[in-house]
């Protein structure tokens, strides 16, 4: 796994954390998923951030990741 990959996860508080793999702390915490994706793309433009699904859709469920 690329150590520069970023993951966007929804927190219990309802905001979104941007994390690197195996990190104990978030690199950033933002109020919306869109802001978290924009922050991740700005700070790591070479890699597509992995985004945690937060609702059920035809393409996946909350336990899946999307790019």
Short mmCIF file of the C-alpha atoms (twelve columns), coordinates in Angstrom:
data_MODEL
# 
_entry.id   MODEL 
# 
loop_
_atom_site.group_PDB 
_atom_site.id 
_atom_site.type_symbol 
_atom_site.label_atom_id 
_atom_site.label_alt_id 
_atom_site.label_comp_id 
_atom_site.label_asym_id 
_atom_site.label_seq_id 
_atom_site.Cartn_x 
_atom_site.Cartn_y 
_atom_site.Cartn_z 
_atom_site.pdbx_PDB_model_num 
ATOM 1  C CA . UNK A 1  0.000   0.000  0.000  1 
ATOM 2  C CA . UNK A 2  1.245   3.463  -0.883 1 
ATOM 3  C CA . UNK A 3  2.187   5.370  2.271  1 
ATOM 4  C CA . UNK A 4  1.010   8.593  0.605  1 
ATOM 5  C CA . UNK A 5  -2.492  7.229  -0.081 1 
ATOM 6  C CA . UNK A 6  -5.217  9.150  1.731  1 
ATOM 7  C CA . UNK A 7  -8.459  7.753  3.145  1 
ATOM 8  C CA . UNK A 8  -11.567 9.790  3.892  1 
ATOM 9  C CA . UNK A 9  -13.662 8.372  6.725  1 
ATOM 10 C CA . UNK A 10 -16.837 9.592  8.371  1 
ATOM 11 C CA . UNK A 11 -16.395 10.096 12.105 1 
ATOM 12 C CA . UNK A 12 -19.007 9.485  14.809 1 
ATOM 13 C CA . UNK A 13 -19.327 13.266 15.219 1 
ATOM 14 C CA . UNK A 14 -20.607 13.481 11.623 1 
ATOM 15 C CA . UNK A 15 -17.568 15.199 10.129 1 
ATOM 16 C CA . UNK A 16 -14.884 13.643 7.920  1 
ATOM 17 C CA . UNK A 17 -11.298 12.683 8.713  1 
ATOM 18 C CA . UNK A 18 -8.518  12.500 6.123  1 
ATOM 19 C CA . UNK A 19 -5.972  9.842  7.144  1 
ATOM 20 C CA . UNK A 20 -2.874  8.120  5.843  1 
ATOM 21 C CA . UNK A 21 -2.712  4.300  6.102  1 
ATOM 22 C CA . UNK A 22 -2.132  3.012  9.652  1 
ATOM 23 C CA . UNK A 23 -2.092  6.520  11.136 1 
ATOM 24 C CA . UNK A 24 -3.223  7.118  14.701 1 
ATOM 25 C CA . UNK A 25 -4.354  10.685 14.018 1 
ATOM 26 C CA . UNK A 26 -6.137  12.370 11.140 1 
ATOM 27 C CA . UNK A 27 -4.221  14.685 8.820  1 
ATOM 28 C CA . UNK A 28 -7.319  16.899 8.640  1 
ATOM 29 C CA . UNK A 29 -10.893 16.929 9.926  1 
ATOM 30 C CA . UNK A 30 -13.445 18.755 7.789  1 
ATOM 31 C CA . UNK A 31 -17.205 19.275 8.110  1 
ATOM 32 C CA . UNK A 32 -18.239 17.811 4.724  1 
ATOM 33 C CA . UNK A 33 -17.156 14.911 2.553  1 
ATOM 34 C CA . UNK A 34 -16.687 17.254 -0.430 1 
ATOM 35 C CA . UNK A 35 -14.305 19.485 1.552  1 
ATOM 36 C CA . UNK A 36 -12.358 16.433 2.735  1 
ATOM 37 C CA . UNK A 37 -12.009 15.151 -0.859 1 
ATOM 38 C CA . UNK A 38 -10.857 18.591 -2.048 1 
ATOM 39 C CA . UNK A 39 -8.301  18.814 0.785  1 
ATOM 40 C CA . UNK A 40 -6.960  15.327 -0.011 1 
ATOM 41 C CA . UNK A 41 -6.633  16.101 -3.736 1 
ATOM 42 C CA . UNK A 42 -4.871  19.391 -2.980 1 
ATOM 43 C CA . UNK A 43 -2.349  17.765 -0.632 1 
ATOM 44 C CA . UNK A 44 -1.767  14.626 -2.714 1 
ATOM 45 C CA . UNK A 45 -2.626  15.371 -6.361 1 
ATOM 46 C CA . UNK A 46 -0.966  12.209 -7.722 1 
ATOM 47 C CA . UNK A 47 -3.230  9.732  -5.895 1 
ATOM 48 C CA . UNK A 48 -7.003  9.431  -5.883 1 
ATOM 49 C CA . UNK A 49 -8.264  9.439  -2.287 1 
ATOM 50 C CA . UNK A 50 -10.196 6.413  -1.081 1 
ATOM 51 C CA . UNK A 51 -13.606 7.526  0.194  1 
ATOM 52 C CA . UNK A 52 -15.687 5.543  2.663  1 
ATOM 53 C CA . UNK A 53 -19.270 5.074  1.487  1 
ATOM 54 C CA . UNK A 54 -21.777 6.595  3.873  1 
ATOM 55 C CA . UNK A 55 -25.046 5.344  2.387  1 
ATOM 56 C CA . UNK A 56 -26.482 2.372  0.551  1 
ATOM 57 C CA . UNK A 57 -26.504 2.646  -3.248 1 
ATOM 58 C CA . UNK A 58 -26.790 0.271  -6.192 1 
ATOM 59 C CA . UNK A 59 -22.986 0.357  -6.420 1 
ATOM 60 C CA . UNK A 60 -22.122 -0.330 -2.783 1 
ATOM 61 C CA . UNK A 61 -22.856 -0.191 0.909  1 
ATOM 62 C CA . UNK A 62 -21.358 1.777  3.824  1 
ATOM 63 C CA . UNK A 63 -18.732 -0.898 4.453  1 
ATOM 64 C CA . UNK A 64 -17.146 -0.356 1.001  1 
ATOM 65 C CA . UNK A 65 -14.607 2.172  -0.320 1 
ATOM 66 C CA . UNK A 66 -14.733 4.136  -3.555 1 
ATOM 67 C CA . UNK A 67 -12.155 6.175  -5.437 1 
# 
